[in-house]
Amino acid sequence: MTVRQLGSGDRALLRQLMDVFGDAFEDRVTYGEVPPTDAYLEKLLARDSFIALVALHGGAVVGGITAYDLPKPEQERSEIYLYDLAVAESHRRQGIATALIAALQRIAAKRGAWVVFVQADH
């Protein structure tokens, strides 16, 4: 298993990640019913504020994270907001989520972000 940060040209991997999210969150409608255009995904992947990480096993996406680098108004710093994190059911309990979070933490540190946070819902 390898962890990779997505960038320009990685639309297919981002689409695979949306399939993993749709299955994991039991929400195929939100994550796949009306897929965005290639142009939209390219624009998103080119943004410095958007962070997408995938865990690859045999070339297939088996997990991933989407996160956002948010500039803060109260001080000159940013925070990383971990928005979505999921691992395919068949690959859980193998340390993949831990590896993804560690990779996001390294990115945050490299960017000088103040904190990585996640909003948890039931």
C-alpha positions as CSV (number, residue, x, y, z in Angstrom):
1,M,0.0,0.0,0.0
2,T,1.3,3.5,-0.9
3,V,-0.1,6.9,0.0
4,R,-0.1,9.5,-2.8
5,Q,-1.1,13.2,-2.9
6,L,-3.2,13.9,-5.9
7,G,-2.5,16.8,-8.3
8,S,-3.3,17.9,-11.8
9,G,-4.0,15.0,-14.1
10,D,-5.2,12.7,-11.3
11,R,-8.9,12.9,-12.1
12,A,-9.4,9.2,-12.5
13,L,-7.9,8.5,-9.0
14,L,-10.1,11.2,-7.5
15,R,-13.1,9.6,-9.1
16,Q,-12.1,6.3,-7.6
17,L,-11.8,8.0,-4.2
18,M,-15.4,9.3,-4.6
19,D,-16.5,5.7,-5.2
20,V,-14.8,4.6,-2.0
21,F,-16.4,7.5,-0.1
22,G,-19.9,6.6,-1.6
23,D,-19.6,3.0,-0.4
24,A,-18.1,3.8,3.0
25,F,-20.6,6.5,3.8
26,E,-23.5,4.6,2.3
27,D,-24.2,7.6,0.1
28,R,-23.7,6.7,-3.5
29,V,-26.1,9.5,-4.5
30,T,-24.0,12.3,-3.2
31,Y,-20.6,10.8,-4.2
32,G,-21.5,9.5,-7.6
33,E,-25.0,10.2,-9.0
34,V,-24.0,13.5,-10.7
35,P,-20.3,13.4,-11.2
36,P,-18.4,16.6,-11.9
37,T,-16.9,17.3,-15.2
38,D,-13.2,16.7,-15.9
39,A,-12.7,20.5,-16.2
40,Y,-14.1,21.0,-12.7
41,L,-11.9,18.2,-11.2
42,E,-8.8,19.6,-12.9
43,K,-9.5,23.1,-11.5
44,L,-10.1,21.6,-8.0
45,L,-6.9,19.5,-8.1
46,A,-4.9,22.5,-9.2
47,R,-5.9,24.5,-6.1
48,D,-3.3,24.8,-3.3
49,S,-6.2,24.9,-0.8
50,F,-7.5,21.5,-1.7
51,I,-5.6,18.4,-0.5
52,A,-6.5,14.9,-1.7
53,L,-4.6,11.8,-0.6
54,V,-5.2,8.3,-1.7
55,A,-4.1,4.9,-0.5
56,L,-3.3,2.7,-3.4
57,H,-3.1,-1.1,-3.3
58,G,-2.2,-2.8,-6.6
59,G,-3.0,0.5,-8.4
60,A,-6.5,0.7,-7.0
61,V,-7.7,3.3,-4.6
62,V,-8.6,1.6,-1.3
63,G,-8.9,4.7,0.9
64,G,-8.3,8.4,1.0
65,I,-8.7,11.8,2.5
66,T,-9.9,15.2,1.3
67,A,-8.9,18.2,3.2
68,Y,-8.7,22.0,2.9
69,D,-6.1,24.5,3.9
70,L,-8.0,27.4,5.5
71,P,-6.4,30.8,6.1
72,K,-7.5,32.2,9.4
73,P,-8.4,35.9,10.1
74,E,-7.5,36.1,13.7
75,Q,-3.8,35.5,13.1
76,E,-1.5,35.0,10.1
77,R,-1.8,31.2,10.0
78,S,-3.8,28.5,8.5
79,E,-5.5,25.3,9.7
80,I,-6.0,22.1,7.8
81,Y,-9.6,20.9,7.8
82,L,-9.8,17.1,7.3
83,Y,-13.2,16.8,5.6
84,D,-13.6,13.2,4.4
85,L,-11.6,10.1,5.4
86,A,-12.6,6.6,4.4
87,V,-11.1,3.2,3.8
88,A,-12.8,0.4,1.7
89,E,-14.3,-2.2,4.0
90,S,-12.1,-4.9,2.5
91,H,-8.9,-3.0,3.6
92,R,-9.8,-1.8,7.1
93,R,-7.8,-2.6,10.2
94,Q,-4.6,-2.5,8.3
95,G,-3.3,0.9,9.3
96,I,-4.4,2.7,6.1
97,A,-6.3,5.5,7.9
98,T,-3.4,6.0,10.2
99,A,-1.0,6.2,7.3
100,L,-3.3,8.7,5.5
101,I,-3.6,10.9,8.6
102,A,0.2,10.8,9.1
103,A,0.7,11.9,5.5
104,L,-1.7,14.8,6.0
105,Q,0.1,15.8,9.1
106,R,3.4,15.9,7.2
107,I,1.8,18.1,4.5
108,A,0.4,20.4,7.2
109,A,3.8,20.7,8.9
110,K,5.5,21.5,5.6
111,R,2.9,24.2,4.9
112,G,3.3,25.7,8.4
113,A,-0.3,25.0,9.3
114,W,-1.2,25.6,12.9
115,V,-3.4,22.5,13.4
116,V,-5.2,19.7,11.6
117,F,-8.7,19.3,12.7
118,V,-11.8,17.2,11.9
119,Q,-15.4,17.8,12.6
120,A,-17.0,14.6,13.8
121,D,-20.7,13.8,13.3
122,H,-22.7,10.8,14.4
